[in-house]
Amino acid sequence: MARIRHIAIATQDLEATTQFYIEGLGLKEVGKVNTPTSEGYYLSDGHVNLAILKFKYDDPATTEGTLRYTGIHHFGLEVEDMAEAQARIEKAGAVHRPYPGTEEMAKRGNVEVKFTGPDGVTIDLSEHGWLGTK
């Protein structure tokens, strides 16, 4: 069974949004990200990784059929077997969405594979989870 382990929130004010979730909910900063597509912070409650991301250009900011520079952007599920999970989600109608920066993800010890599901919602699958998840 897949488990939700990752939610990404897009923002234009990276520092203020990050501080809100740290101060307001008690989440802990567990990492930073600065890739060709976005910069941001990884926060965690020990079970779920919350990515606060500021996208650098339109393509990675696109989800649900439109640009999304603010608000909930995508969610990620940890899976046991990527090949099996990919076959299952594609059989259900999701479309694989190759994403620039996969090499950078691998260097950080995590590779997420992106898909577009119903209504254009972006879904990440990962065998290794995200920083701060168990």
N, C-alpha and C positions, 0 to 999 in steps of 0.2 A: 504494500500500500504506500502511496506517495504521502509525504507529510509537508504541510506548509511550513517553510523555514525562512522565507525571505519576502519582504515587501519593500517596494521602492517608492519613495515620494520625491517628486520633482519640485524644485524651488528656484526662485530667482535670488533669494537672500539666504545663502548657504549657512552663514554663521548664526543668524537669528533663528532660523528653523531648527538647526542642530541644537542650539541652546534650549529652545522650547522643549524638545523631547527629552533632553538630559534633565533639565530642571523640573519640568512639569510632570514627567512620568518616571523619573529616576533611572532612565536607561543609561548604560555605560558606553563610552566610546571604545570600540574595539579595533578600529582601523581607519585608514584614510585611503582614498582612491583618487588618482589623477591619471586619466587615460586620454587617448586621442578623442574620445567621445564625451567624457564627462569628468567632473571633479566632485568630490564629496566625502562623506563620512559614513562609516558603518557603525551603527549603534546596536546594542543587544540587551535583552532581558535574561540571557543565558539559554534561551530556547529558540527565539526568532531573531533573525538579522533584519534590521531596519536600515535600508540605504537611503541617505538623504543626498540627492544628486542635483547638480546644476549642469544641464546639458550644454555642450559647446556649439552645436549646430542642429539643423532641423531633422536629419534622418534618424538619429537615435532618440530624439524627443517625440517621434511619431508613435502613437498607440491609439487604439480604438478609432482608427481611420482619420486621425487629425493630429496636429502638433499638440503636445502636452508638456509645457514647460513648468507647470505647477500642478499640484494635486497628486493623488495616487496614480502611479504610472504603470506598474506591473507587479506580479507576485511570482514567487519561485517555490518549487517543490523539490525536496530531496527524494531521489529515487535509488533503488538498490541496483538496478541494471539499466544503463542508459539505452542500449540497443532495444531492449524489450519495451522500455517506457516510450521511446521515440516511435516505435512501430505502433504501439497502442494509441498514442495521442494522434498520430497521423491517420490511423484507421478511423478514428472518431471524427476526423475532418480538419484537424489543425494543419497549418502550413508551416514548415520549417523556415525560419527567418535567419539566414546567415548574418553574422554580426561582426563588424570590424573590431579588432582588439582581442580576439580569442587568444592570441599568443601572449598578450599581457596577462590575461586571466590565468593561463597555465603557469606562468612564472610565479603568481601569487598562490598557487596550489589549488585553484578552483577553476573549473571550466563549466560555464552554464550554456546550455543550448536553448536558443530562443525560438518560440513558436507564436503564431497568431491564431487565436481561437475564435469562438463565436463573438460577433459584434466587434471584431478587431482587437480584442483584449490580448495584451502581450503576456505570455507565460514562459517562465524560465524553468528548465529542468537541470538538476545537478546531481552527480553521484557523490560529491564531496561536501555538499552543504556550503555555508557561508561563515565568515568569521563570527564568532560568538554563539554559534548554534551547537547543540549537543547531538 
